[in-house]
Amino acid sequence: MKTLNIITPCCRPSNLKFLLESIQASEETKINWYVIYDKEIKPAQNISNLHNSISIIEHAMDVKSVSGNNLRNWALNQITEGFVYFLDDDNIFNPNFWSFFDSFEQNRFYSFLIEFTPAQNIVIRKFENQWHLFTAGTTKDSKRVKITRSGMQTFELAMKSYPELLKTVPLYENHLYPCNPKVDHIDSSMCCVDRNLIGDSRFKETAYNADGIFLEEVFLKSIDNFIYIDEYLGYYNYLNKLNS
């Protein structure tokens, strides 16, 4: 039986029911879901009783985190085998993930594309004398919207409101590079990694881009075991955008 360890740093416990609903594993997959609550966050009520076939491990931290980094590290320290997937509490599983996961091989680092849903907000701003597309709420370079097959739909929706910019906004195709994970160009929702390949790598607890640093480190030491899947198997901040 294959094991998938899901790690969710949590500061929004009301979202957990949506994450749980998106876990649609086959009977051949054992699911361990680690829900780690940030300091002063009240745990969700009765979540451990909502799904009999999923092992839900809850833990409350007594130290405040930066971007949930020490919460992820706590979970990694508990896990000894199986695949690891980081599912933040503003995101859910893409249904496509499960059909591919059934064919995942042990001791592999898998990466794949993620979808920006049509409901997500797109902000167009002038930045360093150029027009750019950003996900709502940020002007950081690492969060520029990736315009690909599904992203084009989002781009076209944005352009209905800003038709005069259609020819002046640069398209940052593949600004996120799941085929070559590097810091500031990868998101944790794009990767599913065998625990054996992670070894003693951990998130830098005070770094806001710790996910990219961590994934690049794991990628470089397991490059011979790396497989890129050119399919949309994840989402980007799905719940955050739908609720914004």
C-alpha positions in Angstrom: 0.0 0.0 0.0 1.3 3.5 -1.0 1.4 6.2 1.7 0.8 9.9 1.2 1.7 12.3 4.0 -0.2 15.6 3.7 1.3 18.5 5.7 -1.0 21.5 6.4 0.2 24.4 8.5 -3.0 25.9 9.9 -4.1 29.4 10.9 -7.5 29.1 9.2 -9.2 26.0 10.7 -12.5 26.9 9.2 -11.0 25.9 5.8 -10.0 22.4 6.8 -13.4 20.9 5.9 -12.8 22.0 2.2 -9.3 20.5 2.2 -10.7 17.2 3.6 -13.4 17.0 0.9 -10.7 17.3 -1.7 -8.8 14.2 -0.5 -10.1 11.6 -2.9 -7.5 8.8 -2.6 -8.0 5.3 -3.8 -8.4 2.4 -1.4 -4.8 1.4 -2.2 -3.5 4.7 -0.7 -2.9 5.2 3.0 -3.4 8.9 4.0 -1.7 10.5 7.0 -2.8 14.2 7.3 -0.7 16.3 9.6 -2.6 19.5 10.6 -0.3 21.7 12.6 -1.9 24.8 14.3 0.1 28.0 14.7 0.4 29.5 18.1 -2.9 30.8 19.5 -4.9 29.2 16.8 -7.9 27.3 18.2 -8.0 23.8 16.7 -10.9 22.8 14.5 -13.7 20.9 16.4 -14.1 17.2 15.7 -12.1 17.2 12.5 -10.4 13.9 13.5 -13.9 12.2 13.4 -14.9 13.4 10.0 -13.2 10.8 7.9 -12.7 7.2 9.1 -10.2 6.1 6.4 -7.8 9.1 6.9 -5.4 9.2 9.8 -5.5 12.8 11.0 -2.7 13.9 13.3 -3.3 17.3 14.9 -0.6 19.3 16.8 -0.7 22.8 18.3 2.6 24.7 18.3 3.6 27.0 21.2 5.9 29.1 19.1 4.7 31.6 16.4 5.8 30.7 12.9 7.0 32.6 9.9 4.9 31.4 6.9 4.2 28.1 8.7 7.9 27.0 8.3 8.4 25.5 11.7 5.0 23.8 11.5 6.1 22.0 8.4 9.3 21.0 10.0 7.5 19.5 13.0 5.5 17.3 10.6 8.6 16.3 8.6 10.2 15.2 11.9 7.3 12.8 12.5 7.3 11.2 9.0 9.7 8.3 8.2 8.3 6.9 4.9 5.9 7.5 2.0 5.3 10.6 -0.2 5.0 14.1 1.2 2.7 16.8 -0.2 2.4 20.3 1.3 -1.3 21.4 1.2 -1.6 24.9 2.7 -4.9 25.8 4.4 -5.8 28.2 1.6 -5.6 25.4 -1.0 -7.2 22.1 -2.0 -6.3 19.1 -4.0 -6.8 19.2 -7.7 -8.9 16.2 -8.7 -6.4 15.3 -11.4 -3.8 14.7 -8.8 -5.3 11.4 -7.6 -5.3 9.5 -10.9 -1.6 10.3 -11.4 -0.7 9.6 -7.8 -1.7 6.0 -8.3 1.2 5.5 -10.7 3.8 7.3 -8.6 6.9 5.2 -8.0 8.8 5.2 -4.7 12.0 7.3 -4.3 10.9 9.9 -6.8 10.6 13.7 -6.8 7.5 14.6 -8.9 6.7 18.1 -10.0 3.8 19.4 -12.1 1.8 22.4 -13.2 -0.8 24.3 -11.0 -3.9 26.0 -12.1 -4.9 29.6 -11.5 -8.7 29.4 -11.3 -10.9 31.8 -13.3 -12.3 33.1 -10.0 -8.9 34.3 -8.9 -8.3 38.0 -8.9 -5.8 39.4 -11.4 -4.2 42.8 -10.7 -2.5 44.8 -13.4 0.1 47.3 -12.2 3.0 49.3 -13.5 6.2 48.1 -12.0 9.6 49.3 -12.8 8.2 51.2 -15.8 6.5 48.1 -17.3 3.0 46.7 -17.0 2.7 43.3 -15.2 0.1 40.8 -14.2 0.1 39.9 -10.5 -2.0 37.7 -8.3 -4.1 40.0 -6.0 -2.4 41.3 -2.9 1.2 41.2 -3.9 3.8 43.0 -6.1 6.5 40.5 -5.4 8.3 39.2 -8.4 8.0 35.6 -7.3 4.2 35.8 -7.4 3.7 37.0 -10.9 1.0 35.0 -12.7 2.1 32.2 -14.9 0.2 32.4 -18.2 -0.2 29.0 -19.6 -3.1 26.9 -21.0 -5.5 27.5 -18.1 -3.9 30.8 -17.2 -4.8 32.2 -20.5 -8.4 32.0 -19.6 -7.7 34.1 -16.5 -5.7 36.5 -18.5 -8.5 36.9 -21.1 -11.0 37.6 -18.3 -8.6 40.3 -16.9 -8.2 41.8 -20.3 -12.0 42.4 -20.7 -11.5 45.1 -18.0 -8.2 46.4 -19.4 -8.5 46.0 -23.3 -6.1 48.9 -23.9 -3.3 47.0 -22.2 -3.7 43.8 -24.2 -0.6 44.5 -26.3 1.5 46.1 -23.6 1.4 43.6 -20.7 4.3 41.0 -20.9 3.2 37.4 -20.5 5.4 35.7 -18.0 5.0 32.2 -19.5 6.6 29.6 -17.2 7.7 32.2 -14.6 7.1 29.2 -12.2 9.3 26.4 -13.4 8.1 23.0 -12.1 10.4 21.3 -14.6 13.5 22.9 -12.8 12.6 23.7 -9.2 14.5 26.8 -7.9 13.9 29.3 -5.2 11.4 32.0 -6.2 10.3 30.0 -9.2 8.5 27.1 -7.5 5.5 26.7 -5.2 5.1 23.9 -2.7 1.8 22.9 -4.3 3.8 21.9 -7.4 5.7 19.0 -5.8 5.2 15.6 -4.3 8.3 14.0 -2.9 9.3 10.7 -1.4 10.3 11.2 2.2 13.5 9.3 1.6 14.7 11.9 -0.8 14.0 14.8 1.7 16.5 13.4 4.2 17.5 16.0 6.8 16.4 19.0 4.6 14.1 21.4 6.4 12.4 24.7 5.9 14.4 27.8 7.0 12.2 29.0 9.8 12.6 32.7 9.4 12.6 32.9 5.6 9.5 33.9 3.7 10.7 32.1 0.6 11.6 29.0 2.5 9.5 26.7 0.3 11.6 27.5 -2.7 14.9 27.1 -0.8 13.7 23.8 0.6 12.5 22.4 -2.7 15.6 23.5 -4.6 17.8 21.8 -2.0 15.9 18.5 -2.2 15.7 18.7 -6.0 19.5 19.2 -6.4 20.4 16.2 -4.2 17.8 13.9 -5.9 18.0 15.1 -9.5 18.5 11.6 -10.8 15.1 10.7 -9.2 13.3 13.7 -10.6 10.2 13.4 -12.9 8.3 16.4 -14.3 4.7 15.8 -15.3 3.4 18.3 -17.9 -0.1 18.3 -16.5 -2.2 20.4 -14.2 -2.3 18.4 -10.9 -2.4 21.3 -8.4 -4.0 24.6 -7.6 -2.6 27.9 -6.5 -4.1 29.3 -3.3 -7.5 28.0 -4.4 -9.6 28.9 -1.3 -7.8 32.2 -0.7 -8.8 33.5 -4.1 -12.3 32.2 -4.1 -12.9 33.8 -0.7 -11.2 37.1 -1.6 
